[in-house]
Amino acid sequence: MTIAYDRDSMNIPPLGPYLDPQKVVVVGGATGMGAATVRKLRESGRKVAVVDVNDAVLKSEAEFSTLGDVTDAEDIKRAIDECAAALGGIEALVCCVGINGRGTVDETEPAEWNRQFAVNAFGPYATSRAALPHLREAGGGAIVVLTSQVGVVGQAQNAAYCAAKAAAIHLVRCMAIDYAPENIRVNTVCPGITGPTGMFDSWLSLFPDEESRAAESQRQIETNLQKRIVHPDEIAAAAVFAVSNAAPGFIGQTIVVDGGYSIH
Ligand SMILES: NC(=O)c1ccc[n+]([C@@H]2O[C@H](COP(=O)([O-])OP(=O)(O)OC[C@H]3O[C@@H](n4cnc5c(N)ncnc54)[C@H](O)[C@@H]3O)[C@@H](O)[C@H]2O)c1
């Protein structure tokens, strides 16, 4: 049987062209995957502004950079507004902020729980909230939040970080639903064990000596089905794809780049 398929009679709108954001703010872009994302965005000809709490951001080769703290809603709004003024608007946001910790619930003091949530969950919320008026003014755009593979699956002795990343992944889905009608696509890229980056080094520094650091490093490598650490450029490539008009149907998606860590 042949099924009649007529775009016009079915009221299906034409495909594209879709907005290809050119003015992009990267928050958490001083080091690691954020810095790699800045580089890849610039290589693709886009204009980039960078925000970070680490003053290394001021040495970034981006068009504009400023200090800003995602745990302070007013401060991150000030920083994002400065980026908009410098770029002449904002068409996409990539939020790469993160801090890690370690511990079961028993081992995690309330202050540490709150510190994890302030950066890893409140941070993407406050940053998106600051960027949304600018994206709206541009007629739409994209938000990409870097979260984690351990926001998708649980992990031993890492309760606060995993819970905060899971919250951020779900925040992405909720924002995707709320803002898709305004032509703003929201997605998350979940890195697996990735290095070299600031967080990869700081994770290993939580282990007391060279022997335990080497054992942990090997344990992390073994969780990747290719027996390797993901490179920051691989995460940056996924982030640039999710920003771009190559991904018009990606809305609220969890793009996991973890060498298969989370599938078994
Ligand atoms: N490296 C890994 O193995 C790994 C694995 C899974 C997920 N991640 C996630 O990937 C993202 C990038 O991390 P990375 O590994 O490149 O580490 P990184 O430390 O190099 O990058 C994180 C950046 O966030 C910035 N930042 C931290 N707190 C901030 C704040 N309050 N305000 C503004 N900026 C702040 C840091 O200064 C840093 O530049 C993070 O969301 C992290 O949680 C990393």
The ligand as a MOL file (V3000), in Angstrom:
LIG
                    3D

  0  0  0     0  0            999 V3000
M  V30 BEGIN CTAB
M  V30 COUNTS 44 48 0 0 0
M  V30 BEGIN ATOM
M  V30 1 N 37.2550 16.3790 33.3640 0
M  V30 2 C 36.3850 15.3980 33.4960 0
M  V30 3 O 36.7760 14.2210 33.5640 0
M  V30 4 C 34.9070 15.6730 33.5500 0
M  V30 5 C 34.0370 14.5770 33.5170 0
M  V30 6 C 32.6660 14.8180 33.4930 0
M  V30 7 C 32.1800 16.1030 33.4790 0
M  V30 8 N 33.0580 17.1700 33.5290 0 CHG=1
M  V30 9 C 32.4550 18.5210 33.4580 0
M  V30 10 O 33.0000 19.1840 32.3240 0
M  V30 11 C 32.9440 20.6040 32.5390 0
M  V30 12 C 34.3060 21.2200 32.2430 0
M  V30 13 O 35.2370 20.7480 33.2320 0
M  V30 14 P 36.7910 20.5700 32.9270 0
M  V30 15 O 37.1120 19.1480 33.1760 0
M  V30 16 O 37.1590 21.1850 31.6390 0 CHG=-1
M  V30 17 O 37.4310 21.3330 34.1740 0
M  V30 18 P 38.0860 22.7850 34.3100 0
M  V30 19 O 38.3070 22.9770 35.7800 0
M  V30 20 O 39.2790 22.8810 33.4280 0
M  V30 21 O 36.9320 23.7660 33.7890 0
M  V30 22 C 35.8820 24.2310 34.6100 0
M  V30 23 C 35.8870 25.7350 34.5750 0
M  V30 24 O 34.8030 26.2260 35.3960 0
M  V30 25 C 35.2850 27.3730 36.0630 0
M  V30 26 N 34.4870 27.6530 37.2480 0
M  V30 27 C 34.4170 26.9330 38.3880 0
M  V30 28 N 33.6300 27.5410 39.2880 0
M  V30 29 C 33.1680 28.6830 38.6840 0
M  V30 30 C 32.3230 29.7440 39.1100 0
M  V30 31 N 31.7980 29.7570 40.3500 0
M  V30 32 N 32.0570 30.7390 38.2440 0
M  V30 33 C 32.6230 30.7590 36.9870 0
M  V30 34 N 33.4540 29.7860 36.5460 0
M  V30 35 C 33.7200 28.7540 37.3830 0
M  V30 36 C 36.7260 27.0010 36.4110 0
M  V30 37 O 37.5000 28.1450 36.7820 0
M  V30 38 C 37.1810 26.3400 35.1300 0
M  V30 39 O 37.7430 27.2570 34.2170 0
M  V30 40 C 32.4460 20.7900 33.9680 0
M  V30 41 O 31.0580 21.0020 33.9540 0
M  V30 42 C 32.7330 19.4510 34.6100 0
M  V30 43 O 31.9000 19.2060 35.7220 0
M  V30 44 C 34.4010 16.9730 33.5850 0
M  V30 END ATOM
M  V30 BEGIN BOND
M  V30 1 1 1 2
M  V30 2 2 2 3
M  V30 3 1 2 4
M  V30 4 1 4 5
M  V30 5 2 4 44
M  V30 6 2 5 6
M  V30 7 1 6 7
M  V30 8 2 7 8
M  V30 9 1 8 9
M  V30 10 1 8 44
M  V30 11 1 9 10
M  V30 12 1 9 42
M  V30 13 1 10 11
M  V30 14 1 11 12
M  V30 15 1 11 40
M  V30 16 1 12 13
M  V30 17 1 13 14
M  V30 18 2 14 15
M  V30 19 1 14 16
M  V30 20 1 14 17
M  V30 21 1 17 18
M  V30 22 2 18 19
M  V30 23 1 18 20
M  V30 24 1 18 21
M  V30 25 1 21 22
M  V30 26 1 22 23
M  V30 27 1 23 24
M  V30 28 1 23 38
M  V30 29 1 24 25
M  V30 30 1 25 26
M  V30 31 1 25 36
M  V30 32 1 26 27
M  V30 33 1 26 35
M  V30 34 2 27 28
M  V30 35 1 28 29
M  V30 36 1 29 30
M  V30 37 2 29 35
M  V30 38 1 30 31
M  V30 39 2 30 32
M  V30 40 1 32 33
M  V30 41 2 33 34
M  V30 42 1 34 35
M  V30 43 1 36 37
M  V30 44 1 36 38
M  V30 45 1 38 39
M  V30 46 1 40 41
M  V30 47 1 40 42
M  V30 48 1 42 43
M  V30 END BOND
M  V30 END CTAB
M  END
